[in-house]
Amino acid sequence: MTEQSYLDGNMLDGPLREVFAMDVSAATGRCASCGATGPMAGLRVYSHAPGLVARCPACAEVMLRLVRGPDRAWLDLRGTTFLQVPLPPDPLPR
C-alpha cells in the first residue's frame, strides 16, 4: 500500500449524505446479540432515557442509541452488525 492508495475522509460526505437523507425506518438491521434481522421500524424504542434507546424485539438487547443535544447528535449502532439501507437506483453505472 502506498501513501496515495487512500482518499481523505471528506470524500465520504456525499455518499453518506445520500444514505442518511432517507427514512431509516425502511432500513433493515441485524442484532449483534441474537442475529435477528428485521426492519428498524420493528425495534422497541424507549424514550424515557436521556435520548432514545432501541432494543431488539427478539432478545431485548440494545441495537441503537440516539442522543440529541442543542447543536449535535450522537448515534451509537454498536448493537447492530449491519444496517441495510434501500436506495433509489443509481442513474450512472460505476
Backbone hydrogen bonds, N-H to C=O, Kabsch-Sander energy under -0.5 kcal/mol:
donor,donor_aa,acceptor,acceptor_aa,energy
5,S,2,T,-1.8
11,M,8,D,-2.2
12,L,9,G,-1.9
13,D,10,N,-1.5
16,L,12,L,-2.8
17,R,13,D,-2.0
18,E,14,G,-1.9
19,V,15,P,-1.4
20,F,16,L,-2.9
21,A,17,R,-1.0
24,V,22,M,-1.0
26,A,23,D,-1.7
27,A,24,V,-1.8
28,T,84,Q,-2.5
29,G,38,G,-2.8
30,R,82,F,-1.5
31,C,36,A,-2.7
32,A,79,G,-2.8
35,G,31,C,-1.4
38,G,29,G,-2.1
40,M,27,A,-2.6
41,A,25,S,-1.3
42,G,39,P,-1.9
43,L,40,M,-1.6
44,R,55,R,-2.6
45,V,43,L,-0.7
46,Y,53,V,-3.3
47,S,45,V,-0.5
49,A,51,G,-0.8
51,G,49,A,-2.6
52,L,66,L,-3.3
53,V,46,Y,-2.3
54,A,64,L,-3.0
55,R,44,R,-3.1
55,R,53,V,-0.5
56,C,61,E,-2.8
60,A,56,C,-1.8
63,M,54,A,-3.0
64,L,54,A,-1.7
65,R,76,D,-2.1
66,L,52,L,-2.5
67,V,74,W,-2.3
69,G,72,R,-3.5
74,W,67,V,-2.8
76,D,65,R,-2.8
77,L,75,L,-0.5
79,G,63,M,-0.5
80,T,77,L,-2.3
81,T,30,R,-2.5
82,F,30,R,-0.6
84,Q,28,T,-3.6
85,V,83,L,-0.6
